Amino acid sequence: MAATFETPTGCAIPELTIGTMNEVVVRAELVATQPNCETYCAASARADAEAACGATAAAAACRTDAETKAEASCQTTCVSETKRIVAETALSAEALLQLNARGVSSTSLGELKVDLVFDEIAAASK
């Protein structure tokens, strides 16, 4: 994927000379289709229920109840043409130093490897 630069409102900045880079934010959005929402909501509800109730066998009934409620709520929120399932992270200062040391240019950020966790349902950015 080629690097693109844009304003916070999504306007492209076609020609850019980078002096200093203070932060790089990586954002990914999945379309809120029924299959994507089912997968996301099931995983999110499971994680939330375990966090709320604990992972012990004694907490199984609590987890089941919490997971069922969280998944239903998530599904209601998720399936919408105006929503996206979102993961976003910012590169650490250390990562930016390493990136700057490799000679970032206005046409390329080089190769970035970022782990993203999809943890939010939000309005589509564009």
CNS distance restraints for C-alpha pairs under 8 A (distance, minus, plus):
assign (resid   2 and name CA) (resid 108 and name CA) 6.89 0.50 0.50
assign (resid   3 and name CA) (resid 107 and name CA) 6.96 0.50 0.50
assign (resid   3 and name CA) (resid 108 and name CA) 5.66 0.50 0.50
assign (resid   3 and name CA) (resid 109 and name CA) 6.15 0.50 0.50
assign (resid   4 and name CA) (resid  12 and name CA) 7.59 0.50 0.50
assign (resid   4 and name CA) (resid  13 and name CA) 7.86 0.50 0.50
assign (resid   4 and name CA) (resid  14 and name CA) 7.99 0.50 0.50
assign (resid   5 and name CA) (resid  12 and name CA) 6.10 0.50 0.50
assign (resid   5 and name CA) (resid  13 and name CA) 5.46 0.50 0.50
assign (resid   5 and name CA) (resid  14 and name CA) 7.19 0.50 0.50
assign (resid   6 and name CA) (resid  10 and name CA) 5.48 0.50 0.50
assign (resid   6 and name CA) (resid  11 and name CA) 5.22 0.50 0.50
assign (resid   6 and name CA) (resid  12 and name CA) 4.31 0.50 0.50
assign (resid   6 and name CA) (resid  13 and name CA) 5.10 0.50 0.50
assign (resid   7 and name CA) (resid  11 and name CA) 5.24 0.50 0.50
assign (resid   7 and name CA) (resid  12 and name CA) 6.61 0.50 0.50
assign (resid   7 and name CA) (resid  13 and name CA) 7.14 0.50 0.50
assign (resid  10 and name CA) (resid 125 and name CA) 7.90 0.50 0.50
assign (resid  10 and name CA) (resid 126 and name CA) 7.07 0.50 0.50
assign (resid  15 and name CA) (resid 106 and name CA) 7.37 0.50 0.50
assign (resid  16 and name CA) (resid 106 and name CA) 5.52 0.50 0.50
assign (resid  17 and name CA) (resid 105 and name CA) 7.44 0.50 0.50
assign (resid  17 and name CA) (resid 106 and name CA) 5.35 0.50 0.50
assign (resid  18 and name CA) (resid 104 and name CA) 7.74 0.50 0.50
assign (resid  18 and name CA) (resid 105 and name CA) 6.72 0.50 0.50
assign (resid  18 and name CA) (resid 106 and name CA) 5.96 0.50 0.50
assign (resid  21 and name CA) (resid  96 and name CA) 7.50 0.50 0.50
assign (resid  21 and name CA) (resid 100 and name CA) 7.62 0.50 0.50
assign (resid  22 and name CA) (resid  93 and name CA) 7.79 0.50 0.50
assign (resid  22 and name CA) (resid  96 and name CA) 7.45 0.50 0.50
assign (resid  23 and name CA) (resid  90 and name CA) 6.73 0.50 0.50
assign (resid  23 and name CA) (resid  91 and name CA) 6.55 0.50 0.50
assign (resid  23 and name CA) (resid  92 and name CA) 7.74 0.50 0.50
assign (resid  23 and name CA) (resid  93 and name CA) 7.59 0.50 0.50
assign (resid  23 and name CA) (resid  96 and name CA) 7.18 0.50 0.50
assign (resid  24 and name CA) (resid  90 and name CA) 5.56 0.50 0.50
assign (resid  24 and name CA) (resid  91 and name CA) 5.51 0.50 0.50
assign (resid  24 and name CA) (resid  96 and name CA) 7.65 0.50 0.50
assign (resid  25 and name CA) (resid  88 and name CA) 7.01 0.50 0.50
assign (resid  25 and name CA) (resid  89 and name CA) 5.70 0.50 0.50
assign (resid  25 and name CA) (resid  90 and name CA) 4.23 0.50 0.50
assign (resid  25 and name CA) (resid  91 and name CA) 6.42 0.50 0.50
assign (resid  26 and name CA) (resid  88 and name CA) 5.60 0.50 0.50
assign (resid  26 and name CA) (resid  89 and name CA) 5.41 0.50 0.50
assign (resid  26 and name CA) (resid  90 and name CA) 6.10 0.50 0.50
assign (resid  26 and name CA) (resid  91 and name CA) 7.79 0.50 0.50
assign (resid  26 and name CA) (resid 114 and name CA) 7.87 0.50 0.50
assign (resid  27 and name CA) (resid  86 and name CA) 7.18 0.50 0.50
assign (resid  27 and name CA) (resid  87 and name CA) 5.70 0.50 0.50
assign (resid  27 and name CA) (resid  88 and name CA) 4.23 0.50 0.50
assign (resid  27 and name CA) (resid  89 and name CA) 6.55 0.50 0.50
assign (resid  28 and name CA) (resid  86 and name CA) 5.84 0.50 0.50
assign (resid  28 and name CA) (resid  87 and name CA) 5.29 0.50 0.50
assign (resid  28 and name CA) (resid  88 and name CA) 6.37 0.50 0.50
assign (resid  28 and name CA) (resid 116 and name CA) 7.95 0.50 0.50
assign (resid  29 and name CA) (resid  84 and name CA) 5.69 0.50 0.50
assign (resid  29 and name CA) (resid  85 and name CA) 5.54 0.50 0.50
assign (resid  29 and name CA) (resid  86 and name CA) 4.66 0.50 0.50
assign (resid  29 and name CA) (resid  87 and name CA) 6.58 0.50 0.50
assign (resid  29 and name CA) (resid 124 and name CA) 7.73 0.50 0.50
assign (resid  30 and name CA) (resid  36 and name CA) 7.54 0.50 0.50
assign (resid  30 and name CA) (resid  84 and name CA) 5.48 0.50 0.50
assign (resid  30 and name CA) (resid  85 and name CA) 5.00 0.50 0.50
assign (resid  30 and name CA) (resid  86 and name CA) 6.50 0.50 0.50
assign (resid  31 and name CA) (resid  36 and name CA) 7.35 0.50 0.50
assign (resid  31 and name CA) (resid  81 and name CA) 7.92 0.50 0.50
assign (resid  31 and name CA) (resid  83 and name CA) 7.27 0.50 0.50
assign (resid  31 and name CA) (resid  84 and name CA) 5.10 0.50 0.50
assign (resid  31 and name CA) (resid  85 and name CA) 6.57 0.50 0.50
assign (resid  32 and name CA) (resid  36 and name CA) 5.97 0.50 0.50
assign (resid  32 and name CA) (resid  37 and name CA) 5.78 0.50 0.50
assign (resid  32 and name CA) (resid  78 and name CA) 6.10 0.50 0.50
assign (resid  32 and name CA) (resid  79 and name CA) 5.49 0.50 0.50
assign (resid  32 and name CA) (resid  80 and name CA) 6.30 0.50 0.50
assign (resid  32 and name CA) (resid  81 and name CA) 6.89 0.50 0.50
assign (resid  32 and name CA) (resid  83 and name CA) 5.98 0.50 0.50
assign (resid  32 and name CA) (resid  84 and name CA) 5.09 0.50 0.50
assign (resid  32 and name CA) (resid  85 and name CA) 6.15 0.50 0.50
assign (resid  33 and name CA) (resid  37 and name CA) 5.96 0.50 0.50
assign (resid  33 and name CA) (resid  79 and name CA) 6.23 0.50 0.50
assign (resid  33 and name CA) (resid  80 and name CA) 7.75 0.50 0.50
assign (resid  34 and name CA) (resid  38 and name CA) 6.04 0.50 0.50
assign (resid  34 and name CA) (resid  79 and name CA) 6.26 0.50 0.50
assign (resid  35 and name CA) (resid  39 and name CA) 6.25 0.50 0.50
assign (resid  36 and name CA) (resid  40 and name CA) 6.02 0.50 0.50
assign (resid  37 and name CA) (resid  41 and name CA) 5.67 0.50 0.50
assign (resid  37 and name CA) (resid  75 and name CA) 6.36 0.50 0.50
assign (resid  37 and name CA) (resid  78 and name CA) 5.94 0.50 0.50
assign (resid  37 and name CA) (resid  79 and name CA) 6.49 0.50 0.50
assign (resid  37 and name CA) (resid  85 and name CA) 7.84 0.50 0.50
assign (resid  38 and name CA) (resid  42 and name CA) 6.01 0.50 0.50
assign (resid  38 and name CA) (resid  75 and name CA) 6.95 0.50 0.50
assign (resid  39 and name CA) (resid  43 and name CA) 6.35 0.50 0.50
assign (resid  40 and name CA) (resid  44 and name CA) 5.94 0.50 0.50
assign (resid  40 and name CA) (resid  85 and name CA) 7.86 0.50 0.50
assign (resid  40 and name CA) (resid 118 and name CA) 7.86 0.50 0.50
assign (resid  41 and name CA) (resid  45 and name CA) 5.78 0.50 0.50
assign (resid  41 and name CA) (resid  70 and name CA) 7.89 0.50 0.50
assign (resid  41 and name CA) (resid  71 and name CA) 5.32 0.50 0.50
assign (resid  41 and name CA) (resid  74 and name CA) 5.62 0.50 0.50
assign (resid  41 and name CA) (resid  75 and name CA) 6.33 0.50 0.50
assign (resid  42 and name CA) (resid  46 and name CA) 6.12 0.50 0.50
assign (resid  42 and name CA) (resid  67 and name CA) 7.96 0.50 0.50
assign (resid  42 and name CA) (resid  71 and name CA) 5.84 0.50 0.50
assign (resid  43 and name CA) (resid  47 and name CA) 6.25 0.50 0.50
assign (resid  44 and name CA) (resid  48 and name CA) 6.09 0.50 0.50
assign (resid  44 and name CA) (resid  71 and name CA) 7.60 0.50 0.50
assign (resid  44 and name CA) (resid 119 and name CA) 7.36 0.50 0.50
assign (resid  45 and name CA) (resid  49 and name CA) 5.94 0.50 0.50
assign (resid  45 and name CA) (resid  66 and name CA) 7.65 0.50 0.50
assign (resid  45 and name CA) (resid  67 and name CA) 4.91 0.50 0.50
assign (resid  45 and name CA) (resid  68 and name CA) 7.46 0.50 0.50
assign (resid  45 and name CA) (resid  70 and name CA) 5.12 0.50 0.50
assign (resid  45 and name CA) (resid  71 and name CA) 5.13 0.50 0.50
assign (resid  45 and name CA) (resid  74 and name CA) 7.84 0.50 0.50
assign (resid  46 and name CA) (resid  50 and name CA) 6.19 0.50 0.50
assign (resid  46 and name CA) (resid  63 and name CA) 7.75 0.50 0.50
assign (resid  46 and name CA) (resid  67 and name CA) 5.49 0.50 0.50
assign (resid  47 and name CA) (resid  51 and name CA) 6.16 0.50 0.50
assign (resid  48 and name CA) (resid  52 and name CA) 6.11 0.50 0.50
assign (resid  48 and name CA) (resid  66 and name CA) 7.92 0.50 0.50
assign (resid  48 and name CA) (resid  67 and name CA) 7.26 0.50 0.50
assign (resid  48 and name CA) (resid  70 and name CA) 7.72 0.50 0.50
assign (resid  49 and name CA) (resid  53 and name CA) 5.85 0.50 0.50
assign (resid  49 and name CA) (resid  54 and name CA) 7.64 0.50 0.50
assign (resid  49 and name CA) (resid  62 and name CA) 7.75 0.50 0.50
assign (resid  49 and name CA) (resid  63 and name CA) 4.97 0.50 0.50
assign (resid  49 and name CA) (resid  64 and name CA) 7.52 0.50 0.50
assign (resid  49 and name CA) (resid  66 and name CA) 5.20 0.50 0.50
assign (resid  49 and name CA) (resid  67 and name CA) 5.14 0.50 0.50
assign (resid  49 and name CA) (resid  70 and name CA) 7.76 0.50 0.50
assign (resid  50 and name CA) (resid  54 and name CA) 4.90 0.50 0.50
assign (resid  50 and name CA) (resid  55 and name CA) 5.60 0.50 0.50
assign (resid  50 and name CA) (resid  63 and name CA) 6.02 0.50 0.50
assign (resid  51 and name CA) (resid  55 and name CA) 7.83 0.50 0.50
assign (resid  52 and name CA) (resid  63 and name CA) 7.72 0.50 0.50
assign (resid  52 and name CA) (resid  66 and name CA) 7.97 0.50 0.50
assign (resid  53 and name CA) (resid  59 and name CA) 5.93 0.50 0.50
assign (resid  53 and name CA) (resid  62 and name CA) 5.92 0.50 0.50
assign (resid  53 and name CA) (resid  63 and name CA) 5.67 0.50 0.50
assign (resid  53 and name CA) (resid  66 and name CA) 8.00 0.50 0.50
assign (resid  54 and name CA) (resid  59 and name CA) 6.14 0.50 0.50
assign (resid  54 and name CA) (resid  63 and name CA) 7.58 0.50 0.50
assign (resid  55 and name CA) (resid  59 and name CA) 6.59 0.50 0.50
assign (resid  55 and name CA) (resid  60 and name CA) 7.61 0.50 0.50
assign (resid  56 and name CA) (resid  60 and name CA) 6.99 0.50 0.50
assign (resid  59 and name CA) (resid  63 and name CA) 6.15 0.50 0.50
assign (resid  60 and name CA) (resid  64 and name CA) 6.10 0.50 0.50
assign (resid  61 and name CA) (resid  65 and name CA) 6.25 0.50 0.50
assign (resid  62 and name CA) (resid  66 and name CA) 6.05 0.50 0.50
assign (resid  63 and name CA) (resid  67 and name CA) 5.78 0.50 0.50
assign (resid  64 and name CA) (resid  68 and name CA) 6.12 0.50 0.50
assign (resid  65 and name CA) (resid  69 and name CA) 6.35 0.50 0.50
assign (resid  66 and name CA) (resid  70 and name CA) 6.02 0.50 0.50
assign (resid  67 and name CA) (resid  71 and name CA) 5.92 0.50 0.50
assign (resid  68 and name CA) (resid  72 and name CA) 6.27 0.50 0.50
assign (resid  69 and name CA) (resid  73 and name CA) 6.24 0.50 0.50
assign (resid  70 and name CA) (resid  74 and name CA) 6.02 0.50 0.50
assign (resid  71 and name CA) (resid  75 and name CA) 6.11 0.50 0.50
assign (resid  72 and name CA) (resid  76 and name CA) 6.36 0.50 0.50
assign (resid  73 and name CA) (resid  77 and name CA) 6.44 0.50 0.50
assign (resid  74 and name CA) (resid  78 and name CA) 5.84 0.50 0.50
assign (resid  75 and name CA) (resid  79 and name CA) 6.28 0.50 0.50
assign (resid  77 and name CA) (resid 121 and name CA) 7.67 0.50 0.50
assign (resid  78 and name CA) (resid  83 and name CA) 6.50 0.50 0.50
assign (resid  78 and name CA) (resid  84 and name CA) 7.53 0.50 0.50
assign (resid  78 and name CA) (resid  85 and name CA) 7.68 0.50 0.50
assign (resid  78 and name CA) (resid 121 and name CA) 6.38 0.50 0.50
assign (resid  79 and name CA) (resid  83 and name CA) 7.18 0.50 0.50
assign (resid  82 and name CA) (resid 123 and name CA) 5.76 0.50 0.50
assign (resid  82 and name CA) (resid 124 and name CA) 5.74 0.50 0.50
assign (resid  83 and name CA) (resid 121 and name CA) 6.53 0.50 0.50
assign (resid  83 and name CA) (resid 122 and name CA) 5.49 0.50 0.50
assign (resid  83 and name CA) (resid 123 and name CA) 4.55 0.50 0.50
assign (resid  83 and name CA) (resid 124 and name CA) 5.28 0.50 0.50
assign (resid  84 and name CA) (resid 121 and name CA) 5.69 0.50 0.50
assign (resid  84 and name CA) (resid 122 and name CA) 5.52 0.50 0.50
assign (resid  84 and name CA) (resid 123 and name CA) 6.03 0.50 0.50
assign (resid  84 and name CA) (resid 124 and name CA) 5.34 0.50 0.50
assign (resid  85 and name CA) (resid 118 and name CA) 6.49 0.50 0.50
assign (resid  85 and name CA) (resid 119 and name CA) 7.42 0.50 0.50
assign (resid  85 and name CA) (resid 120 and name CA) 5.85 0.50 0.50
assign (resid  85 and name CA) (resid 121 and name CA) 4.64 0.50 0.50
assign (resid  85 and name CA) (resid 122 and name CA) 6.50 0.50 0.50
assign (resid  86 and name CA) (resid 118 and name CA) 5.29 0.50 0.50
assign (resid  86 and name CA) (resid 119 and name CA) 6.37 0.50 0.50
assign (resid  86 and name CA) (resid 120 and name CA) 5.21 0.50 0.50
assign (resid  86 and name CA) (resid 121 and name CA) 5.93 0.50 0.50
assign (resid  86 and name CA) (resid 122 and name CA) 6.62 0.50 0.50
assign (resid  87 and name CA) (resid 116 and name CA) 5.71 0.50 0.50
assign (resid  87 and name CA) (resid 117 and name CA) 5.35 0.50 0.50
assign (resid  87 and name CA) (resid 118 and name CA) 4.16 0.50 0.50
assign (resid  87 and name CA) (resid 119 and name CA) 6.02 0.50 0.50
assign (resid  87 and name CA) (resid 120 and name CA) 6.83 0.50 0.50
assign (resid  88 and name CA) (resid 116 and name CA) 6.60 0.50 0.50
assign (resid  88 and name CA) (resid 117 and name CA) 7.47 0.50 0.50
assign (resid  88 and name CA) (resid 118 and name CA) 7.65 0.50 0.50
assign (resid  89 and name CA) (resid 116 and name CA) 6.89 0.50 0.50
assign (resid  91 and name CA) (resid  95 and name CA) 5.93 0.50 0.50
assign (resid  91 and name CA) (resid  96 and name CA) 6.48 0.50 0.50
assign (resid  92 and name CA) (resid  96 and name CA) 6.28 0.50 0.50
assign (resid  93 and name CA) (resid  97 and name CA) 6.20 0.50 0.50
assign (resid  94 and name CA) (resid  98 and name CA) 6.38 0.50 0.50
assign (resid  95 and name CA) (resid  99 and name CA) 6.07 0.50 0.50
assign (resid  96 and name CA) (resid 100 and name CA) 5.89 0.50 0.50
assign (resid  97 and name CA) (resid 101 and name CA) 6.05 0.50 0.50
assign (resid  98 and name CA) (resid 102 and name CA) 6.54 0.50 0.50
assign (resid  99 and name CA) (resid 103 and name CA) 7.06 0.50 0.50
assign (resid  99 and name CA) (resid 104 and name CA) 6.74 0.50 0.50
assign (resid  99 and name CA) (resid 109 and name CA) 7.81 0.50 0.50
assign (resid  99 and name CA) (resid 110 and name CA) 7.95 0.50 0.50
assign (resid 100 and name CA) (resid 104 and name CA) 5.69 0.50 0.50
assign (resid 104 and name CA) (resid 108 and name CA) 6.49 0.50 0.50
assign (resid 104 and name CA) (resid 109 and name CA) 5.41 0.50 0.50
assign (resid 104 and name CA) (resid 110 and name CA) 6.85 0.50 0.50
assign (resid 105 and name CA) (resid 109 and name CA) 6.59 0.50 0.50
